[in-house]
Amino acid sequence: MSSTPFPRATGRTKGYEQRSVDSFLAHARSAFERRDDAVALTADDIRQAAFPLVKNGYEIAPVDAALGRIEDAFAARERDARIRAVGVDGWVEQARTTAQIVLERISRPRGHRFRRAGVLRYGYRIDEVDLVTDKLVGYFEHGDRVTPEQVRAAAFRMQRNGYAEEQVDAVLDAVVEVMLAVTPTR
């Protein structure tokens, strides 16, 4: 976890507020270096990190890439701790169960995979979410190549009565968790 500052957004482009990012990264570094199993920060906490957008803030893409690498490190540690706690068989069964739940959700018919936001509310574009989830079905069923970074980078335009954002985001988070759980330690 480098203490080197990130490039700054220029012109009219906004970036992440520097103080928020720096504070979060310092907290993450401290939590990672503690080397005990006390839960101070988790891979899920890293995944859920959000920062205010401001003029002249840190460029978003380099910060997001760094957060992805940090999440990977925390996930590897959590996987190792879980294996110590429940054994390899228990860990494999837990990952398999989560993967099966996700696969059942994303294998539903196109247009019916997630709850709708509501007629007067905006949600994620259904066709775009279905396209991404089709690729994830290929990952789970056929071993098609999809990386955690690709899932993290998935972004969807909005539409009236689209898929409920929180439900789609929760499933994508679960996909990343499964991917990180089965990725060998580097």
Rosetta constraint file for C-alpha pairs under 8 A:
AtomPair CA 1 CA 25 HARMONIC 7.92 0.50
AtomPair CA 1 CA 29 HARMONIC 6.68 0.50
AtomPair CA 1 CA 66 HARMONIC 7.97 0.50
AtomPair CA 1 CA 70 HARMONIC 7.22 0.50
AtomPair CA 6 CA 58 HARMONIC 5.75 0.50
AtomPair CA 6 CA 59 HARMONIC 6.83 0.50
AtomPair CA 6 CA 62 HARMONIC 6.76 0.50
AtomPair CA 6 CA 63 HARMONIC 6.95 0.50
AtomPair CA 7 CA 58 HARMONIC 5.75 0.50
AtomPair CA 7 CA 59 HARMONIC 5.74 0.50
AtomPair CA 7 CA 62 HARMONIC 7.75 0.50
AtomPair CA 8 CA 15 HARMONIC 7.06 0.50
AtomPair CA 8 CA 56 HARMONIC 5.72 0.50
AtomPair CA 8 CA 57 HARMONIC 5.44 0.50
AtomPair CA 8 CA 58 HARMONIC 4.32 0.50
AtomPair CA 8 CA 59 HARMONIC 5.10 0.50
AtomPair CA 9 CA 13 HARMONIC 5.90 0.50
AtomPair CA 9 CA 14 HARMONIC 5.97 0.50
AtomPair CA 9 CA 15 HARMONIC 5.40 0.50
AtomPair CA 9 CA 55 HARMONIC 7.21 0.50
AtomPair CA 9 CA 56 HARMONIC 5.04 0.50
AtomPair CA 9 CA 57 HARMONIC 5.62 0.50
AtomPair CA 9 CA 58 HARMONIC 5.71 0.50
AtomPair CA 9 CA 59 HARMONIC 4.79 0.50
AtomPair CA 9 CA 60 HARMONIC 7.98 0.50
AtomPair CA 10 CA 14 HARMONIC 7.49 0.50
AtomPair CA 10 CA 55 HARMONIC 7.74 0.50
AtomPair CA 10 CA 56 HARMONIC 5.90 0.50
AtomPair CA 11 CA 56 HARMONIC 7.87 0.50
AtomPair CA 12 CA 55 HARMONIC 7.21 0.50
AtomPair CA 13 CA 55 HARMONIC 6.83 0.50
AtomPair CA 13 CA 56 HARMONIC 7.79 0.50
AtomPair CA 14 CA 53 HARMONIC 5.73 0.50
AtomPair CA 14 CA 54 HARMONIC 5.10 0.50
AtomPair CA 14 CA 55 HARMONIC 4.63 0.50
AtomPair CA 14 CA 56 HARMONIC 6.29 0.50
AtomPair CA 14 CA 57 HARMONIC 6.24 0.50
AtomPair CA 14 CA 59 HARMONIC 7.69 0.50
AtomPair CA 15 CA 53 HARMONIC 5.16 0.50
AtomPair CA 15 CA 54 HARMONIC 5.47 0.50
AtomPair CA 15 CA 55 HARMONIC 6.25 0.50
AtomPair CA 15 CA 56 HARMONIC 6.24 0.50
AtomPair CA 15 CA 57 HARMONIC 4.03 0.50
AtomPair CA 15 CA 58 HARMONIC 4.81 0.50
AtomPair CA 15 CA 59 HARMONIC 4.94 0.50
AtomPair CA 15 CA 60 HARMONIC 5.60 0.50
AtomPair CA 16 CA 20 HARMONIC 7.74 0.50
AtomPair CA 16 CA 21 HARMONIC 6.96 0.50
AtomPair CA 16 CA 51 HARMONIC 5.68 0.50
AtomPair CA 16 CA 52 HARMONIC 5.74 0.50
AtomPair CA 16 CA 53 HARMONIC 4.74 0.50
AtomPair CA 16 CA 54 HARMONIC 6.12 0.50
AtomPair CA 16 CA 57 HARMONIC 4.80 0.50
AtomPair CA 16 CA 58 HARMONIC 4.92 0.50
AtomPair CA 16 CA 59 HARMONIC 6.58 0.50
AtomPair CA 16 CA 60 HARMONIC 6.16 0.50
AtomPair CA 17 CA 21 HARMONIC 6.41 0.50
AtomPair CA 17 CA 51 HARMONIC 6.36 0.50
AtomPair CA 17 CA 52 HARMONIC 5.56 0.50
AtomPair CA 17 CA 53 HARMONIC 5.83 0.50
AtomPair CA 17 CA 54 HARMONIC 5.64 0.50
AtomPair CA 17 CA 57 HARMONIC 4.90 0.50
AtomPair CA 17 CA 58 HARMONIC 6.49 0.50
AtomPair CA 18 CA 22 HARMONIC 5.96 0.50
AtomPair CA 18 CA 57 HARMONIC 5.65 0.50
AtomPair CA 18 CA 58 HARMONIC 5.92 0.50
AtomPair CA 19 CA 23 HARMONIC 5.97 0.50
AtomPair CA 20 CA 24 HARMONIC 6.10 0.50
AtomPair CA 20 CA 51 HARMONIC 6.30 0.50
AtomPair CA 20 CA 52 HARMONIC 7.69 0.50
AtomPair CA 21 CA 25 HARMONIC 6.06 0.50
AtomPair CA 21 CA 51 HARMONIC 6.83 0.50
AtomPair CA 22 CA 26 HARMONIC 6.08 0.50
AtomPair CA 23 CA 27 HARMONIC 6.22 0.50
AtomPair CA 24 CA 28 HARMONIC 6.13 0.50
AtomPair CA 25 CA 29 HARMONIC 6.04 0.50
AtomPair CA 26 CA 30 HARMONIC 6.17 0.50
AtomPair CA 27 CA 31 HARMONIC 6.13 0.50
AtomPair CA 28 CA 32 HARMONIC 6.03 0.50
AtomPair CA 28 CA 41 HARMONIC 6.90 0.50
AtomPair CA 29 CA 33 HARMONIC 6.05 0.50
AtomPair CA 30 CA 34 HARMONIC 6.29 0.50
AtomPair CA 31 CA 35 HARMONIC 7.87 0.50
AtomPair CA 31 CA 40 HARMONIC 6.05 0.50
AtomPair CA 31 CA 41 HARMONIC 6.23 0.50
AtomPair CA 32 CA 74 HARMONIC 7.29 0.50
AtomPair CA 37 CA 81 HARMONIC 7.50 0.50
AtomPair CA 41 CA 45 HARMONIC 6.11 0.50
AtomPair CA 41 CA 46 HARMONIC 7.59 0.50
AtomPair CA 42 CA 46 HARMONIC 6.50 0.50
AtomPair CA 42 CA 71 HARMONIC 7.94 0.50
AtomPair CA 42 CA 74 HARMONIC 6.27 0.50
AtomPair CA 42 CA 75 HARMONIC 7.48 0.50
AtomPair CA 42 CA 78 HARMONIC 7.76 0.50
AtomPair CA 43 CA 47 HARMONIC 6.22 0.50
AtomPair CA 43 CA 70 HARMONIC 7.91 0.50
AtomPair CA 43 CA 71 HARMONIC 4.81 0.50
AtomPair CA 43 CA 72 HARMONIC 7.21 0.50
AtomPair CA 43 CA 73 HARMONIC 7.98 0.50
AtomPair CA 43 CA 74 HARMONIC 5.09 0.50
AtomPair CA 43 CA 75 HARMONIC 5.23 0.50
AtomPair CA 43 CA 78 HARMONIC 7.87 0.50
AtomPair CA 44 CA 48 HARMONIC 6.15 0.50
AtomPair CA 44 CA 71 HARMONIC 7.61 0.50
AtomPair CA 44 CA 173 HARMONIC 7.99 0.50
AtomPair CA 45 CA 49 HARMONIC 6.23 0.50
AtomPair CA 46 CA 67 HARMONIC 6.65 0.50
AtomPair CA 46 CA 70 HARMONIC 7.40 0.50
AtomPair CA 46 CA 71 HARMONIC 5.64 0.50
AtomPair CA 47 CA 67 HARMONIC 7.49 0.50
AtomPair CA 47 CA 68 HARMONIC 7.56 0.50
AtomPair CA 47 CA 71 HARMONIC 6.60 0.50
AtomPair CA 47 CA 173 HARMONIC 7.80 0.50
AtomPair CA 53 CA 57 HARMONIC 7.05 0.50
AtomPair CA 58 CA 63 HARMONIC 7.22 0.50
AtomPair CA 59 CA 63 HARMONIC 6.72 0.50
AtomPair CA 60 CA 64 HARMONIC 6.07 0.50
AtomPair CA 61 CA 65 HARMONIC 6.09 0.50
AtomPair CA 62 CA 66 HARMONIC 6.20 0.50
AtomPair CA 63 CA 67 HARMONIC 6.15 0.50
AtomPair CA 64 CA 68 HARMONIC 6.18 0.50
AtomPair CA 65 CA 69 HARMONIC 6.49 0.50
AtomPair CA 66 CA 70 HARMONIC 6.23 0.50
AtomPair CA 67 CA 71 HARMONIC 5.97 0.50
AtomPair CA 68 CA 72 HARMONIC 6.21 0.50
AtomPair CA 68 CA 149 HARMONIC 7.03 0.50
AtomPair CA 69 CA 73 HARMONIC 6.41 0.50
AtomPair CA 70 CA 74 HARMONIC 6.33 0.50
AtomPair CA 71 CA 75 HARMONIC 5.97 0.50
AtomPair CA 72 CA 76 HARMONIC 6.14 0.50
AtomPair CA 72 CA 180 HARMONIC 6.81 0.50
AtomPair CA 73 CA 77 HARMONIC 6.39 0.50
AtomPair CA 74 CA 78 HARMONIC 6.13 0.50
AtomPair CA 75 CA 79 HARMONIC 5.97 0.50
AtomPair CA 75 CA 177 HARMONIC 7.79 0.50
AtomPair CA 75 CA 180 HARMONIC 6.24 0.50
AtomPair CA 75 CA 181 HARMONIC 7.09 0.50
AtomPair CA 76 CA 80 HARMONIC 6.21 0.50
AtomPair CA 76 CA 180 HARMONIC 7.17 0.50
AtomPair CA 76 CA 181 HARMONIC 7.35 0.50
AtomPair CA 76 CA 185 HARMONIC 6.26 0.50
AtomPair CA 77 CA 81 HARMONIC 6.22 0.50
AtomPair CA 78 CA 82 HARMONIC 6.04 0.50
AtomPair CA 79 CA 83 HARMONIC 6.16 0.50
AtomPair CA 79 CA 181 HARMONIC 5.98 0.50
AtomPair CA 80 CA 84 HARMONIC 6.28 0.50
AtomPair CA 81 CA 85 HARMONIC 6.20 0.50
AtomPair CA 82 CA 86 HARMONIC 6.05 0.50
AtomPair CA 82 CA 87 HARMONIC 7.42 0.50
AtomPair CA 82 CA 91 HARMONIC 6.60 0.50
AtomPair CA 83 CA 87 HARMONIC 4.62 0.50
AtomPair CA 83 CA 88 HARMONIC 5.29 0.50
AtomPair CA 83 CA 90 HARMONIC 7.50 0.50
AtomPair CA 83 CA 91 HARMONIC 5.70 0.50
AtomPair CA 84 CA 88 HARMONIC 7.87 0.50
AtomPair CA 86 CA 90 HARMONIC 5.19 0.50
AtomPair CA 86 CA 91 HARMONIC 6.27 0.50
AtomPair CA 87 CA 91 HARMONIC 6.19 0.50
AtomPair CA 88 CA 92 HARMONIC 6.04 0.50
AtomPair CA 89 CA 93 HARMONIC 6.12 0.50
AtomPair CA 90 CA 94 HARMONIC 6.16 0.50
AtomPair CA 91 CA 95 HARMONIC 6.28 0.50
AtomPair CA 92 CA 96 HARMONIC 6.00 0.50
AtomPair CA 93 CA 97 HARMONIC 6.05 0.50
AtomPair CA 94 CA 98 HARMONIC 6.33 0.50
AtomPair CA 95 CA 99 HARMONIC 6.08 0.50
AtomPair CA 95 CA 178 HARMONIC 5.95 0.50
AtomPair CA 95 CA 181 HARMONIC 6.76 0.50
AtomPair CA 95 CA 182 HARMONIC 7.59 0.50
AtomPair CA 96 CA 100 HARMONIC 6.09 0.50
AtomPair CA 97 CA 101 HARMONIC 6.30 0.50
AtomPair CA 98 CA 102 HARMONIC 6.26 0.50
AtomPair CA 98 CA 174 HARMONIC 7.45 0.50
AtomPair CA 98 CA 178 HARMONIC 7.03 0.50
AtomPair CA 99 CA 103 HARMONIC 6.02 0.50
AtomPair CA 99 CA 140 HARMONIC 7.57 0.50
AtomPair CA 99 CA 175 HARMONIC 7.30 0.50
AtomPair CA 99 CA 178 HARMONIC 6.36 0.50
AtomPair CA 100 CA 104 HARMONIC 6.09 0.50
AtomPair CA 101 CA 105 HARMONIC 6.46 0.50
AtomPair CA 102 CA 106 HARMONIC 6.27 0.50
AtomPair CA 102 CA 171 HARMONIC 6.57 0.50
AtomPair CA 102 CA 174 HARMONIC 7.23 0.50
AtomPair CA 102 CA 175 HARMONIC 7.05 0.50
AtomPair CA 103 CA 107 HARMONIC 5.81 0.50
AtomPair CA 103 CA 137 HARMONIC 6.50 0.50
AtomPair CA 103 CA 140 HARMONIC 6.99 0.50
AtomPair CA 104 CA 108 HARMONIC 6.78 0.50
AtomPair CA 105 CA 113 HARMONIC 6.13 0.50
AtomPair CA 105 CA 114 HARMONIC 7.73 0.50
AtomPair CA 106 CA 113 HARMONIC 5.81 0.50
AtomPair CA 106 CA 133 HARMONIC 5.81 0.50
AtomPair CA 106 CA 134 HARMONIC 7.44 0.50
AtomPair CA 106 CA 136 HARMONIC 7.79 0.50
AtomPair CA 106 CA 137 HARMONIC 6.73 0.50
AtomPair CA 107 CA 113 HARMONIC 7.35 0.50
AtomPair CA 107 CA 134 HARMONIC 7.77 0.50
AtomPair CA 107 CA 137 HARMONIC 6.61 0.50
AtomPair CA 108 CA 112 HARMONIC 6.34 0.50
AtomPair CA 108 CA 113 HARMONIC 5.19 0.50
AtomPair CA 109 CA 113 HARMONIC 6.39 0.50
AtomPair CA 110 CA 127 HARMONIC 7.95 0.50
AtomPair CA 110 CA 130 HARMONIC 6.00 0.50
AtomPair CA 111 CA 126 HARMONIC 6.13 0.50
AtomPair CA 111 CA 127 HARMONIC 7.34 0.50
AtomPair CA 111 CA 130 HARMONIC 7.08 0.50
AtomPair CA 113 CA 130 HARMONIC 7.70 0.50
AtomPair CA 114 CA 163 HARMONIC 5.78 0.50
AtomPair CA 114 CA 164 HARMONIC 6.85 0.50
AtomPair CA 114 CA 167 HARMONIC 6.76 0.50
AtomPair CA 114 CA 168 HARMONIC 6.83 0.50
AtomPair CA 115 CA 163 HARMONIC 5.78 0.50
AtomPair CA 115 CA 164 HARMONIC 5.66 0.50
AtomPair CA 115 CA 167 HARMONIC 7.24 0.50
AtomPair CA 116 CA 123 HARMONIC 7.26 0.50
AtomPair CA 116 CA 161 HARMONIC 5.74 0.50
AtomPair CA 116 CA 162 HARMONIC 5.53 0.50
AtomPair CA 116 CA 163 HARMONIC 4.46 0.50
AtomPair CA 116 CA 164 HARMONIC 5.14 0.50
AtomPair CA 117 CA 121 HARMONIC 5.72 0.50
AtomPair CA 117 CA 122 HARMONIC 6.15 0.50
AtomPair CA 117 CA 123 HARMONIC 5.31 0.50
AtomPair CA 117 CA 160 HARMONIC 7.76 0.50
AtomPair CA 117 CA 161 HARMONIC 5.11 0.50
AtomPair CA 117 CA 162 HARMONIC 5.66 0.50
AtomPair CA 117 CA 163 HARMONIC 5.57 0.50
AtomPair CA 117 CA 164 HARMONIC 4.42 0.50
AtomPair CA 117 CA 165 HARMONIC 7.54 0.50
AtomPair CA 118 CA 122 HARMONIC 7.31 0.50
AtomPair CA 118 CA 160 HARMONIC 7.49 0.50
AtomPair CA 118 CA 161 HARMONIC 4.70 0.50
AtomPair CA 118 CA 162 HARMONIC 7.46 0.50
AtomPair CA 119 CA 160 HARMONIC 6.33 0.50
AtomPair CA 119 CA 161 HARMONIC 4.66 0.50
AtomPair CA 120 CA 160 HARMONIC 6.47 0.50
AtomPair CA 120 CA 161 HARMONIC 6.66 0.50
AtomPair CA 121 CA 160 HARMONIC 5.57 0.50
AtomPair CA 121 CA 161 HARMONIC 5.78 0.50
AtomPair CA 121 CA 162 HARMONIC 7.98 0.50
AtomPair CA 122 CA 158 HARMONIC 6.02 0.50
AtomPair CA 122 CA 159 HARMONIC 5.24 0.50
AtomPair CA 122 CA 160 HARMONIC 4.25 0.50
AtomPair CA 122 CA 161 HARMONIC 5.57 0.50
AtomPair CA 122 CA 162 HARMONIC 5.98 0.50
AtomPair CA 123 CA 158 HARMONIC 5.36 0.50
AtomPair CA 123 CA 159 HARMONIC 5.60 0.50
AtomPair CA 123 CA 160 HARMONIC 6.23 0.50
AtomPair CA 123 CA 161 HARMONIC 5.98 0.50
AtomPair CA 123 CA 162 HARMONIC 4.05 0.50
AtomPair CA 123 CA 163 HARMONIC 4.97 0.50
AtomPair CA 123 CA 164 HARMONIC 5.20 0.50
AtomPair CA 123 CA 165 HARMONIC 5.71 0.50
AtomPair CA 124 CA 128 HARMONIC 7.79 0.50
AtomPair CA 124 CA 129 HARMONIC 7.02 0.50
AtomPair CA 124 CA 156 HARMONIC 5.70 0.50
AtomPair CA 124 CA 157 HARMONIC 5.90 0.50
AtomPair CA 124 CA 158 HARMONIC 4.64 0.50
AtomPair CA 124 CA 159 HARMONIC 6.07 0.50
AtomPair CA 124 CA 162 HARMONIC 4.97 0.50
AtomPair CA 124 CA 163 HARMONIC 5.00 0.50
AtomPair CA 124 CA 164 HARMONIC 6.60 0.50
AtomPair CA 124 CA 165 HARMONIC 5.98 0.50
AtomPair CA 125 CA 129 HARMONIC 6.34 0.50
AtomPair CA 125 CA 156 HARMONIC 6.20 0.50
AtomPair CA 125 CA 157 HARMONIC 5.63 0.50
AtomPair CA 125 CA 158 HARMONIC 5.19 0.50
AtomPair CA 125 CA 159 HARMONIC 5.26 0.50
AtomPair CA 125 CA 162 HARMONIC 5.26 0.50
AtomPair CA 125 CA 163 HARMONIC 6.62 0.50
AtomPair CA 126 CA 130 HARMONIC 6.02 0.50
AtomPair CA 126 CA 159 HARMONIC 8.00 0.50
AtomPair CA 126 CA 162 HARMONIC 5.62 0.50
AtomPair CA 126 CA 163 HARMONIC 5.91 0.50
AtomPair CA 127 CA 131 HARMONIC 6.15 0.50
AtomPair CA 128 CA 132 HARMONIC 6.47 0.50
AtomPair CA 128 CA 156 HARMONIC 6.30 0.50
AtomPair CA 128 CA 157 HARMONIC 7.80 0.50
AtomPair CA 129 CA 133 HARMONIC 6.10 0.50
AtomPair CA 129 CA 156 HARMONIC 6.93 0.50
AtomPair CA 129 CA 168 HARMONIC 7.97 0.50
AtomPair CA 130 CA 134 HARMONIC 5.94 0.50
AtomPair CA 131 CA 135 HARMONIC 6.62 0.50
AtomPair CA 132 CA 136 HARMONIC 6.45 0.50
AtomPair CA 132 CA 154 HARMONIC 7.65 0.50
AtomPair CA 133 CA 137 HARMONIC 6.15 0.50
AtomPair CA 134 CA 138 HARMONIC 6.50 0.50
AtomPair CA 135 CA 139 HARMONIC 6.40 0.50
AtomPair CA 135 CA 144 HARMONIC 7.76 0.50
AtomPair CA 135 CA 146 HARMONIC 7.68 0.50
AtomPair CA 136 CA 140 HARMONIC 6.28 0.50
AtomPair CA 136 CA 146 HARMONIC 7.29 0.50
AtomPair CA 137 CA 141 HARMONIC 5.87 0.50
AtomPair CA 137 CA 142 HARMONIC 7.91 0.50
AtomPair CA 138 CA 142 HARMONIC 5.22 0.50
AtomPair CA 138 CA 143 HARMONIC 6.43 0.50
AtomPair CA 138 CA 144 HARMONIC 5.32 0.50
AtomPair CA 139 CA 143 HARMONIC 4.52 0.50
AtomPair CA 139 CA 144 HARMONIC 4.29 0.50
AtomPair CA 139 CA 145 HARMONIC 6.22 0.50
AtomPair CA 139 CA 146 HARMONIC 6.27 0.50
AtomPair CA 140 CA 144 HARMONIC 7.54 0.50
AtomPair CA 146 CA 150 HARMONIC 6.57 0.50
AtomPair CA 146 CA 151 HARMONIC 7.57 0.50
AtomPair CA 147 CA 151 HARMONIC 6.60 0.50
AtomPair CA 147 CA 179 HARMONIC 7.71 0.50
AtomPair CA 148 CA 152 HARMONIC 6.06 0.50
AtomPair CA 148 CA 176 HARMONIC 5.43 0.50
AtomPair CA 148 CA 179 HARMONIC 6.45 0.50
AtomPair CA 148 CA 180 HARMONIC 7.36 0.50
AtomPair CA 149 CA 153 HARMONIC 6.05 0.50
AtomPair CA 150 CA 154 HARMONIC 6.36 0.50
AtomPair CA 151 CA 172 HARMONIC 6.76 0.50
AtomPair CA 151 CA 175 HARMONIC 7.82 0.50
AtomPair CA 151 CA 176 HARMONIC 6.87 0.50
AtomPair CA 152 CA 172 HARMONIC 7.71 0.50
AtomPair CA 152 CA 176 HARMONIC 7.50 0.50
AtomPair CA 158 CA 162 HARMONIC 6.98 0.50
AtomPair CA 163 CA 167 HARMONIC 7.86 0.50
AtomPair CA 163 CA 168 HARMONIC 7.13 0.50
AtomPair CA 164 CA 168 HARMONIC 6.46 0.50
AtomPair CA 165 CA 169 HARMONIC 5.98 0.50
AtomPair CA 166 CA 170 HARMONIC 6.05 0.50
AtomPair CA 167 CA 171 HARMONIC 6.37 0.50
AtomPair CA 168 CA 172 HARMONIC 6.23 0.50
AtomPair CA 169 CA 173 HARMONIC 6.05 0.50
AtomPair CA 170 CA 174 HARMONIC 6.23 0.50
AtomPair CA 171 CA 175 HARMONIC 6.23 0.50
AtomPair CA 172 CA 176 HARMONIC 6.35 0.50
AtomPair CA 173 CA 177 HARMONIC 6.22 0.50
AtomPair CA 174 CA 178 HARMONIC 6.22 0.50
AtomPair CA 175 CA 179 HARMONIC 6.16 0.50
AtomPair CA 176 CA 180 HARMONIC 6.05 0.50
AtomPair CA 177 CA 181 HARMONIC 5.98 0.50
AtomPair CA 178 CA 182 HARMONIC 6.32 0.50
AtomPair CA 179 CA 183 HARMONIC 6.13 0.50
